[in-house]
């Protein structure tokens, strides 16, 4: 199962503990997380079920490409990292 981790920054708003979740795409893994923790969905996804603009997801150190469909591939040994984008100057 893929390992998914959320930053402490995100966890200030909603508890998102590390988890091992089955899935072959980012969407499948996220849906596994949201099944256990429905509140997290609203912080990560928008009303169109796409990744919110202020969120980023990396799989095995690479930024995902499909922010709308979340179809990027995930393997059994993948590490998925979800975090809020930082901006400002």
KAURCOR-V367177 format. One record per backbone hydrogen bond with DSSP energy under -0.5 kcal/mol. CO is the residue of the C=O (numbers start at 1). NH is the residue of the N-H. E is the energy in kcal/mol with one decimal. If there is no record, write none. Layout:
co: (CO,CO)
nh: (NH,NH)
e: (E,E)
This chain:
co: (2,3,4,5,7,8,9,10,10,19,19,21,24,25,26,27,28,29,30,31,32,33,33,37,37,38,38,39,39,40,40,41,41,44,46,50,52,54,56,57,58,58,59,62,65,66,67,70,72,75,78,78,79,80,81,82,83)
nh: (21,80,19,82,11,12,12,13,14,4,21,2,74,29,30,31,32,33,34,35,36,36,37,40,41,41,42,42,43,43,44,44,45,52,49,46,55,85,83,64,60,81,62,59,67,70,51,27,26,78,3,80,60,5,58,7,56)
e: (-2.8,-3.4,-1.9,-2.8,-1.7,-0.8,-0.7,-1.6,-1.5,-2.9,-0.6,-1.6,-2.3,-2.1,-2.8,-2.9,-1.7,-1.9,-3.0,-1.8,-1.0,-0.6,-1.9,-1.5,-0.5,-1.0,-0.6,-0.5,-0.5,-1.0,-1.5,-0.5,-3.3,-2.5,-1.8,-2.9,-1.8,-3.8,-2.5,-2.3,-0.5,-2.8,-1.7,-2.9,-1.2,-1.3,-3.0,-2.5,-1.7,-1.6,-2.7,-0.5,-2.8,-2.6,-2.4,-1.8,-2.9)
